[in-house]
Amino acid sequence: MLLRYAILGLLDGRELHGYRIKSVFEDRIGPTWSLNFGQIYQTLKDLRRRGLVEGRFDQGEGHIGRWVYTMTPKGRRALDTWLKRSPKQPQPIRDEIFIRLLVLDRKDREAALAQVGRQEHVYREHLTHLTAYRRSLEPIATEERLLNSLAADAALFHAEAHLKWLEHCRATLFSWEPATVTAASPHPRPQARAARPAKAPR
């Protein structure tokens, strides 16, 4: 769904072919969000079927020919409508570490702590690469660099927050003790009926 609007925006006022759409998108957003050609061409096919883009076969010099696309007035209206909508609610957090902790023996605390440690190692390496990439974007001299740097900042903040959460996991797992529950009788005895008072003699 989001790729549909990204492509419409990139085709606003210009013609692009599939490879160029991919390169412009990734130049603007950066390596934090990469596309594959299958996604692009399937989305272009859908947009063309809906009348939101139009394509023509370009037999230009220097290549054997390729399809180029541009946004239609209907596509412009669709993009404007989407921009006026409220953003969607944040997606639920679905991280691999949840499944790893789920399938472990709940009593094996050392194994759970080891899984958290491995996840921390992966995220620290990821954070190192992100930090180096973010520094390579300086100075931010162009509009492309500006959006690229903001996307890199988002990835950095997310990685730092996840590491902080993993530290919280480690502390919680280390200190947690299961509550002792007294087993209840599966068949509780019925309460005895109160004795009826004796009748007074007549």
Stockholm file with secondary structure:
# STOCKHOLM 1.0

chainA/1-202         MLLRYAILGLLDGRELHGYRIKSVFEDRIGPTWSLNFGQIYQTLKDLRRRGLVEGRFDQGEGHIGRWVYTMTPKGRRALDTWLKRSPKQPQPIRDEIFIRLLVLDRKDREAALAQVGRQEHVYREHLTHLTAYRRSLEPIATEERLLNSLAADAALFHAEAHLKWLEHCRATLFSWEPATVTAASPHPRPQARAARPAKAPR
#=GR chainA/1-202 SS CHHHHHHHHHTTTSCBCHHHHHHHHHHHHCTTSCCCHHHHHHHHHHHHHTTSEEEEEECCTTSSCEEEEEECHHHHHHHHHHHHSCCCCCCCCCCHHHHHHHHSCTTCHHHHHHHHHHHHHHHHHHHHHHHHHHHHTCSCCSHHHHHHHHHHHHHHHHHHHHHHHHHHHHHHHHHCCCCCCCCCCSSCCCCCCCCCCCCCCC
#=GC SS_cons         CHHHHHHHHHTTTSCBCHHHHHHHHHHHHCTTSCCCHHHHHHHHHHHHHTTSEEEEEECCTTSSCEEEEEECHHHHHHHHHHHHSCCCCCCCCCCHHHHHHHHSCTTCHHHHHHHHHHHHHHHHHHHHHHHHHHHHTCSCCSHHHHHHHHHHHHHHHHHHHHHHHHHHHHHHHHHCCCCCCCCCCSSCCCCCCCCCCCCCCC
//
